[in-house]
């Protein structure tokens, strides 16, 4: 039998990797699959294998598991016994093994990122070949421990130190490590862009593991923790109960103008997913701009309640399948539909339209800037004098926004326009958005950034 081939499937928007392992006997194992398993199924089909097993390392907070979808197609689900999942699975504890036709999958209790966390060690003829570390050991980092409850954060951080030092770092240095969380994931402490690593590399280069003791590790970990979307507080329970199985995902229902207006009046969120320049030129008053891109889902989850109905404004050239996939991946199911005919249908019925001007870096007044990036981005370099409020905390802190004309900025313009739409919906006037980021301003102004 050929040795196992491990293939990564990366969600760039969520910053996560899931894996398909060709077991060499016509079967495959999926590890931490997201809600839409279509890429895994397509890859398995191309390799001529069937997904027989799927393994969950922990109850995910940032995405809905795709294991129920794969289970509906016949896969056996392996998951932490301590997760107490309420849907069919095989619960595993520390040291439990699963025979995968000559390969062995060993469950290793690695609490820290979550209390129930397991890592999985795959061995071939007693030779370790791969470690699926989930949310424990990451590339140049570790996963955060503050997603459960404030009073558990330090306890979990100390557990994570012991899990890594006493369990994972005892494995061979050349062992390949395949984490779930990576660059761009709000579940991860800051890290670089690489997705896989080895035990030896992390032992030698991981700055958090370079801490001389547990207390220093905890202090360094806490120093790198930033904010995260509020929907994280809900998805662990969704994954524990088991999400709805769709088989094939739904499509967006077409909504006429009158229905769109009524839904908005009844409290639905009107989310405009068109690019920044199109939203700037004209949009439904009060609508929220979240351009459709790989990072769409986490910002939807940050700014719109999961129990709120959503009406979308979409252009003809945008990918509705991807839009629905991203929504369902983070557990957003109340998708009322899309405005049929888009903004053109809205204006054809003489409905009101708002605009938000775009500003070039050269035309920016640095004394009227609101920077909505994450704190780590802001401190790495910003326009001198810029006021800083993270996009995710903008709505609750409207009183902190300077009065008078204000230009919002981020790294490119997407988050800035989202922030401007929030302020406009709250009644703020004289708003504009800079296209580009701080480096673009510095080049145009011939001036250094502040830090």
N, C-alpha and C positions, 0 to 999 in steps of 0.2 A: 504493500500500500504506500502511495506517495505521501510525503509529509504534508502537514497542513499549510495551506496558503491563506494568509490573512490580508483582507482587502478593506480599506477604509472608505466610508461614505461620509463626506463632510458637509455639514450645514453651516455655511459661512456666516449666515445671519445670526444664528444662535451661538456660534463659536464652538459647536460640538462635533465630535466624531462618533459614528457607530461603525460596527464591523461585521463583515461576513467572513466566516472561516470555512473554507472548503476542507471537509474532513477526509477527503480522498477516497470515499467509498460510495459516492453518489449522494451524500447528504451534506448539509451545511448547518453551521451554528451562527445565529445572529446575536450580537451583543449590544445591548442598550439601543434598540431600534426606535426611531421617532414614529409618530403616529401614522405617517404615510409610509408604508413599507414598500411602495412601488419600486424604488431604486434597488432595494435588496432583492425583490422578487425578479426583477429584470436581470440583475447581475447573476443571480442563481440560475436563471434560465439559460443565459449565455454560456455558463460553465457546465450546463447539463446536470445540475444538482437540485435537490429539494431541501428546503429549509425544514429540518426535523426538530431543531431545538432553538430556543431563544433564551438568553440569559440577561437578567436585570441585576445590576450591581447595587442599586438602591432605589428608594422612592424619589423620583425626580421632581424638582420644584420648578424647573424652567421649561419643560416640555412634557407633553402627554406621550406615554409609552405606546409604541406600535406593537408590543407583544400580544395584546388582545386580538388585533387584526391578524397576526401570524398564527395565533392559536386557533382562530376560526378556520384556518386553512390546514390545520392538522399538526402544528408545531407543539412540542412540549415546552412549557415555560418553567425555567429555573429561576428562583428568586429567593431573597433572604427570608428565612423563617420568621425572623423578628419583625419583618414588615407587616405581618398579619394581613396579607392581601386577601380581599373578599371575593376573588374570582379564581378559577381553576389554575393550579400551578403546583410545582414540586418545591416545597420549602426546604432550604438548605441552611445548615449551621456550620460553624467553624470545623474544618476537617472533613466535611462530607465530600464524597467523590461521585462523579457521574461518568459512567463508561460510555465513550463515544466511538465505539467500534475500533478499539485498539488505542485510541487516544484517551487520556484521562483529564477530566476537569475537576480541579480541587478548589473548594471554597475556602477562602481565608477571611476570617473576621477582621475587618479594618475600620472600626468605628472612628468617627472624627467629622468628616463632611456631613454625615448623618449617623444616628445611633445604630441603625441596622446594617450599615454598609458592609458589602462583601467585595473582595477582589477575587479574580478567578485565575488560577495558574493552570495552563494547558501543557501537558507533558506527552511525549511520544517515546515509548519504551523507557520510561522512567527518566527521560531527559527533558528538563523544562524547556519549552520552546517559545512561550508567550505568556505575558502577564497582562490581563485586562484589569487595569487599576481603577477604572470608573472615575470617581471623584476623590481619590486619595492622592496618590503620587501623580503629579502632572509634569509637563515639560518645563523645567526651570521654576517650578512653583508647586503649590498644593491647592486643594480646593478650600473654599471658605467654610467657616464653621458657625456662622451667625445667621443661618437661614431657618433654624428650628424655633428658638426662643432666646431672648436676651439672657435669661438666667442659665442657659445651657451653653452659651458661646465659649466660655473659658474651659469648662469641663470637656467639651468636645475638642477644643484645640489641643488640650493636653492628651486626650485620647488619640488624636491624630498623630502627634509626635511619637507616641509609643507604637502605634500601628505601623508607622513608616520605619522607625529605627529598629524595633524589635522583630517585625515580621517581614517587611518588604526588602529592607537593605541587607537581610541575611541571605537573599537569593543571589545567584551567580551574576557577576558584573556584566557578562555579555548577554544577559537575558533581555529580549525586546519587551518594551513596555508600551502598551496601547491605552492611553487615557481616553475617557469620554469627554471631559471638559478641556477646553483649550483657549487659544487666543480669541478674544471677542466674547467669551462667555462671562455673564455676570455671576456665574457660580465659581469662577476662578479668581484667585488672587492674581495681581498683574503678572503677565508672563510674555514670552516672545511669540513668534509666529509659527514655530515648528509644532508638529502634531504628535510625533512619536519619539521615543528615546530609549535608553537602556538603563539598567540599574546602576552600572558603573559610572555612566555619564552624570546621572543625578547625584550620586554620592560625591563626585568630584566638583560639580559645577553649580548645583542648585543652591542659590543664595540662602534660602530658608533652611535647608538642611545643613548649611555651614555654621549654623548657630552652635555655640559650644555647649548649650544645655537647654533643657525644656523651657525654662523661664524666658530665655532670650528668643527662642523660637516663637513662643506665644506673643511676645512683644513685637517682633518683626512681622508676624502674620497680621496682627491687629492694625499695625501701621499701614498696611496695604489694602485694607478693606474699604470699599467705597459703597455707594448706594446701589440698590437693585430694584427691579420692578415689583409693584405690590402684588401682582398675580402669583408671585412665587409662594405666597402664603396659602394659596388655595390648591395648587396642583398636586402636592404630596397626597392630599386626601383623595383627589380625583384618581390618581394612579393607584392608591390603595383599594379604592372601591372597584376600579376598572372602568375605563372610558367606553362610551358607546362604540360598537363595531359598525362601520359603514359598509364595508366591502368595496364600494366605490364612492368617492366623495361627491356631495351634491354640487349643483351649479347655482349661480346667483339668479334669483327671480327678477324679471324686469318690473319696475315700478313706474307708474306715470307720475307726472308732476304733482297732481292733487294728492295722491297717496304718499308721496315723499314729504309733502308739506304737513300732512296730518301725522305721519309717524314722527317727524321732528317736533311737532307741537305736543305730542304725547310723551316726549322724552327720549326718543331715539337719538343716537349720535350720528351725525352726518359726517362721514370720513371721506375726504377727497384724496385719492391716491395718485392723482396726476403729478407730473414733474413740477418742480418749483416755478419755472417760468410760466407755465400754463395757469397754475393757481394764482400767481401774482397778477396776471393779466385780467383775471375775472373768476370769481367763485361765489358760491351761495353764502350769503351773510351768516355768520355763526358756525360755519363748517370748520372742521379740524383738518389741517393739512398734514398727512403722513404719506409722503411719496412711496410708491411701491418699489422696493429694492430689497436686497437680501436682509437688511436690518429692519424691515417693516414690522415683523411680529413683536419683538420686544418693546418697540415704542407704542404699538397699539395696546399691548398689555400694561404699559406704564401709564397710559393717559386715558383709557376708556375702561369702564367697569366691565367685568366679565358677564354680569347679569343684565347688561344694557343692550337693547336692540341696536343694530347698526345698519345704516343705509350708506352705500358706497357711491361715490362719483368716480367713474372710470372712463378713460378714453378708449377708442376703438382699437388702438394698437397695443394695449396693455394685456398682460397675461392673467386672465381671470382664474385659471386653474391654479396658478401659483398663489394668487391672492387668497383663495379659499383654503389651500393647503397650509399657508402660513397661519391663518386664523385658527384652524382646527388643531394645528400642532401645539398651540398654547392654550387649547381648551375653550376657544371662543366659538360658541355654537349658534348664538342668536343673530344670524346673518339674515336680515329682513330682505335684502336684495340690493339691486343697483338702479339708479335713476336711468330709465330707458332713454336712449338718445343723448345721455350725458348733459353737459352744461348747455349744449345747443338747444336741447328740448326745453330746458329751463328758461333760456332767454327768448325762445320762440313764443312762449306764453307770457312774455313781458313781466317776468318776475325780477325782483331786484338783484343786483350783482355788486359785489365789493371788489376792490383792488388793493394790493399792497405793493408799492414800488420796490424795484430792485436797485441796488446801489453798487457801483464798481468799487474796488479797493482804493483807487486813486481819488474817488469822490467822498470817501468816508470821513466824517468828522469824529476824531477819536475821543471827543469829550461827550459824545452821545451814544456810547456803545454798551449793549448788554450782551455779554458772552454766555451762551447757554450750554457749553460743553461740560463734560465731567470734570471734577476738581483736579484730577491728575493731569488732564490735558491743559487746563487753565494754568496750573502752576508750572508746567513745562515751557510756557511761553504765551504771552497774550499782549494785546494792544495796550499800551500804557494808559491808565485811567479808566479802563473798561470795568464796568460793574459785572460781577459774576453771580449768576443764579443757575444751577443745573436745570435742564429742561424738565426733568422729572419732578422737581419741586417748585416749578414756576407757578402753577395754578394755586397752590396753597399759600404762596408768598407774594401775591399781587401787590400788597402794600409796600413791598421792598423794591419794586420797580421804580426807577427815577421818573419824576414827572417831566412833562415836556416831550418834544420829539425824541424818538429813540430808534436807533438802528440795531437790529439783532444780528449776531454772527455766530458761526460755529466753525466746523472744519471745512465745509464745502458750501452749505446753504440750506440743506434739507432740514436739519434740526432747528435752524434759525427760523425758517418759514413756519415750522410747526409751532414754535414759541410765539411768533407773531400772530398766528391764527388764534392761539389761546388768548392772547392779550386783546385782539380785536373782538373776540366773542364776549370778553368781559367789559367791552365798551371803550377800550383805549383807542385814541386817535393818533395821527401823525406817526405812524409806524412805517419802517422800511426794513429791508433785509439786504445784507451784503452778500454778494456772490463770491465765494472763496473763503479762505481762512486767514489766520494771523500771518502766515508766511507770505501770502499774496499781498496783504497790506504792507508788510515790512519792505518787500521789494518795490512796491509802488511809491511808498513814502520815503524810501532810502533811510529808514530809521530802525533802530533795534527794538526787539520785543522786550517786554518786562517779564520777570519771573518771580 
